[in-house]
Amino acid sequence: MPVIGHGYDDNVGAPAFRNFVTNGAMQVAQRNTSVANISSVTSNGYYTADRFELYTDTAGTWTQSIENDAPTGSGFRKSLKMLCTTANASLSANSLCQIRTKFEGQDLQRIKKGTSSAVALTVSFWVKANVTGTYVVGMYDYTNTRLVAAQYTISSSATWEKKTVTFPADTTGVLNNDNALSLQLHFRLAAGSTFSSGTLQTSWGTDVPANSTVGQTNLASAVNNYWQVTGIQLESGSVVTPFEFEPFETTLRKCMRYYEKSYSYSVVPGTNQSSFPTIVQEVPFITGFTQTDGWGMARVLFTVPKRTGATVTVYSDTGTINSASQIIGTTFTTLTNPIVAANDKGFMFQAGVAAYGSAVKIIYHYTASAEL
């Protein structure tokens, strides 16, 4: 009997929840839909599509965006785009640019990695770029510092093409069964000799950086070069199945295990929302009473429990980072760095000076991150 789940599955009889990748259709973008001038290792992070992190180091300057562009008739409507805005045609040895998504070990146990029963992993995706040539997709095992990689070819400029790569089973290196970072799937866009001067590691083995990105096209070689991707699916075994579509809400809640915000979905964190009626409609607040003379506490619960204790950033109603607005009676003050403690369920505010039993209102916004 087929396994019935929450995904919409065109492949009747295929099990649901088979795609290890969250947000492979690039539908969810809580942080922003376009960010420019990303250029250095100090700027690495999550910018647009949830669960997809950019790592770049001396490999040009980039704009990352979510585009309403996808293969016609595929069911996809959005894609993640990397656009080169400052070129680097002569990469240094340590230059690297990649898009990556990461996985918890407890979600990967069915691949039985590190045992004699280990199974292969197959990744399928749609890709479009203006620069034809060889590109590299790979996986990295953080638990055991092991690597595997494969080349794929973009044959036609500015044309959506579907690619499929099967990584062999790895009978070495058991993955930890916990919520920590275990595996990474990455798509390389540029790589210097530190990562490309060896022999491509097409079977699992000890990580040798020089073997990780051999043959990679330098997408950073010219301004306006671009690469787009959507429909990423990573599944166990060597059989490719149709993409596992799921409701937007399902994907959003999966993403919120790693990141959530109090702002409305379409509002970028840090936006000034102090004007009326925005402050009434958008800015959340909490009320409570001081517990002893001089201080008080207020608790905020996350919409979705986080993977681990979250890093919380708060914003005032005007968008000022690391601050909130406190009202006691008719007195309005600013709380600077008001977070006392945060865990996987929520966080605590500390209110300012007030008499015992005084009513306190705190106006704020927040982001909470528990990314791998």
BELKADA-V442381 format. One record per residue. RES is the residue in one letter. PHI is phi in radians with two decimals (* if undefined). Layout:
res;phi
RES;PHI
RES;PHI
This chain:
res;phi
M;*
P;-1.07
V;-1.47
I;-1.72
G;-2.34
H;-1.63
G;-1.53
Y;-1.59
D;-2.11
D;-1.34
N;-1.69
V;-1.01
G;1.70
A;-1.34
P;-1.19
A;-1.32
F;1.07
R;-1.51
N;-1.49
F;-1.19
V;-1.39
T;-1.70
N;1.28
G;-1.13
A;-1.58
M;1.04
Q;-1.37
V;-1.78
A;-2.51
Q;-1.28
R;-1.39
N;-3.04
T;-1.97
S;-2.80
V;-2.36
A;-1.86
N;1.07
I;-1.66
S;-2.43
S;-2.33
V;-1.06
T;-1.27
S;-1.78
N;-1.11
G;2.73
Y;-1.75
Y;-2.04
T;-2.20
A;-1.07
D;-1.04
R;1.31
F;-2.09
E;-1.79
L;-1.71
Y;-2.12
T;-2.50
D;-2.56
T;0.81
A;-2.30
G;1.46
T;-2.04
W;-2.33
T;-1.94
Q;-1.88
S;-2.59
I;-1.76
E;-1.90
N;-1.48
D;-2.56
A;-2.79
P;-1.06
T;-1.06
G;1.38
S;-1.57
G;1.64
F;-1.53
R;-2.19
K;-2.26
S;-2.59
L;-1.62
K;-2.12
M;-1.96
L;-2.06
C;-1.38
T;-1.94
T;-2.36
A;-1.44
N;-2.46
A;-1.40
S;-2.11
L;-1.19
S;-1.34
A;-0.99
N;-1.65
S;-1.11
L;-2.78
C;-2.44
Q;-2.67
I;-1.87
R;-2.46
T;-2.31
K;-2.12
F;-2.31
E;-1.36
G;-1.07
Q;-1.19
D;-1.59
L;-2.02
Q;-1.08
R;-1.23
I;-1.44
K;0.96
K;-1.06
G;1.47
T;-2.20
S;-1.21
S;-1.74
A;-0.99
V;-2.06
A;-1.24
L;-2.16
T;-2.10
V;-1.96
S;-2.22
F;-2.90
W;-1.79
V;-2.44
K;-2.50
A;-2.62
N;-1.48
V;-1.86
T;-1.36
G;2.34
T;-1.66
Y;-2.23
V;-2.15
V;-2.10
G;-2.64
M;-2.30
Y;-2.22
D;-1.72
Y;-1.22
T;-1.14
N;-2.11
T;0.83
R;-2.13
L;-2.46
V;-2.52
A;-2.57
A;-2.64
Q;-1.68
Y;-2.36
T;-2.02
I;-1.62
S;-1.61
S;-2.17
S;-1.18
A;1.00
T;-2.32
W;-1.19
E;-2.31
K;-1.64
K;-2.13
T;-2.38
V;-2.33
T;-1.93
F;-1.62
P;-1.16
A;-1.11
D;-2.11
T;-1.50
T;-2.01
G;1.60
V;-1.21
L;-1.52
N;-1.09
N;-1.69
D;-2.63
N;-1.63
A;-1.50
L;-1.07
S;-2.20
L;-2.14
Q;-2.32
L;-1.85
H;-2.32
F;-2.06
R;-1.52
L;-2.05
A;-2.81
A;-2.74
G;-1.39
S;-1.13
T;-0.99
F;-1.94
S;-2.39
S;-1.65
G;-1.81
T;-2.01
L;-1.00
Q;-1.45
T;-1.57
S;-2.19
W;-1.05
G;-2.87
T;-0.98
D;-1.09
V;-2.12
P;-0.86
A;-1.09
N;-1.69
S;-1.54
T;-2.47
V;-1.14
G;1.58
Q;-1.14
T;-1.13
N;-1.55
L;-1.20
A;-1.43
S;-1.24
A;-2.66
V;-1.07
N;1.38
N;-1.13
Y;-2.55
W;-2.52
Q;-2.22
V;-2.55
T;-2.79
G;1.11
I;-1.38
Q;-2.30
L;-2.07
E;-2.41
S;-1.36
G;1.63
S;-1.88
V;-1.68
V;-1.48
T;-1.98
P;-1.01
F;-1.01
E;-1.57
F;-1.27
E;-2.46
P;-1.03
F;-0.96
E;-1.05
T;-1.09
T;-1.12
L;-1.03
R;-1.18
K;-1.09
C;-1.14
M;-1.23
R;-1.08
Y;-1.88
Y;-2.77
E;-2.55
K;-2.44
S;-1.50
Y;-1.12
S;-0.99
Y;-0.93
S;-1.50
V;-1.71
V;-1.30
P;-0.94
G;1.65
T;-1.21
N;-1.25
Q;-2.20
S;-1.51
S;-1.35
F;-1.47
P;-1.64
T;-0.96
I;-1.09
V;-1.39
Q;-1.40
E;-1.94
V;-1.45
P;-1.31
F;-2.55
I;-2.24
T;-2.17
G;-3.02
F;-2.31
T;-1.15
Q;-1.60
T;-2.48
D;-1.03
G;1.82
W;-2.78
G;-2.71
M;-2.17
A;-2.46
R;-1.88
V;-2.09
L;-1.75
F;-1.22
T;-1.17
V;-2.26
P;-0.99
K;-1.56
R;-1.00
T;-2.72
G;-0.96
A;-1.51
T;-1.59
V;-1.83
T;-2.07
V;-1.91
Y;-2.33
S;-1.29
D;-1.10
T;-1.52
G;1.66
T;-1.26
I;-1.29
N;1.04
S;-2.65
A;-2.52
S;-1.90
Q;-2.04
I;-2.15
I;-2.14
G;1.16
T;-1.91
T;-1.62
F;-1.94
T;-2.30
T;-1.80
L;-1.62
T;-1.76
N;0.84
P;-1.46
I;-1.28
V;-1.66
A;-2.74
A;-2.46
N;-2.39
D;-1.36
K;-1.75
G;3.01
F;-2.59
M;-2.03
F;-1.64
Q;-1.97
A;-1.44
G;-1.55
V;-1.21
A;-2.85
A;-1.29
Y;-0.96
G;1.47
S;-1.20
A;-1.29
V;-2.17
K;-2.15
I;-2.06
I;-1.81
Y;-2.85
H;-2.32
Y;-2.63
T;-2.16
A;-2.33
S;-2.14
A;-2.36
E;-1.13
L;-1.29
